[in-house]
Amino acid sequence: MLDWNEYRKELAGRLGEFSQLSPGTMEGYKALSTAGNKTGHLAAKTRELIAIAVGVTTRCDGCIAVHTKAAKAAGATREEIAEALGVAVALNAGAAMVYSAARWMHWANKPQNTPPKKRAACACPSRAAG
């Protein structure tokens, strides 16, 4: 099983290296990730719980590790984190349902996907000669 504390430390080191190689990218990321803090419309704990759920839906282990620690620091309980994870599960299931319905509509609306009618025997010259 993954040691999340060690993973988070290793990730921080790698991000530090990346920041040195591409400082503009890291500066842009930091601007995006802190923009919500400035409005004050959502509490830090709420933002972190949302970030955990998004991390799960995007399958980002680093996001989950970082934002779980931040959510705990912001006062999130185990139960609140579990509920955020439940939202992520439901969202993924819902997305799969919607995507499946859209694919079904695509298939069902194609005339060639209706059950075939009985065809007459082949009258191709190559078969008739045989």
Summary of the structure (lengths in Angstrom):
residues: 130
radius of gyration: 25.8
end to end distance: 65.4
largest distance: 82.9
contacts: 283
relative contact order: 0.08
helix: 78%
strand: 0%
